[in-house]
Amino acid sequence: MAGGKARKEKPKPNAVAHAPYQGGISFHKLKGQHILKNPLLVDSIVQKAGIKTTDTILEIGPSTGNLMKKLLEASKAVIAVEVDPRMVLELQRRFQGTPLSNRLKVFLYF
């Protein structure tokens, strides 16, 4: 502390990398993980995509499945590829036993 000035330390990137959501999973924002929570935005994405009931959709990084649910409702099937095993488990919990589950395939990509 030369000259009476205190130095502020910058936070380390990993210290701010996680942000909890309602389900209790922490997202790694520095790795690009974000949750799409706005239902109006989700509806707008699906509407603008022009999805037909005969379409099979590939979703990369479905996260907790907020967009995926609407994609499943609008299409024939969804194939999802996720790199985070925690998200794969969350998707399995969310859609298991629902009428949409037979139209969904989730793959864990390393």
Buried (B, 14 or more C-beta within 10 A) or exposed (E): EEEEEEEEEEEEEEEEBEEEEEEEBEBBEEEEBEBBEEEEEBEEBBEEBEBEEEBEBEBEBBBBBBBBBBBBBBBEBBBBBBBBEBBBBBBEEBBEEEEBBEBBEBEEEE
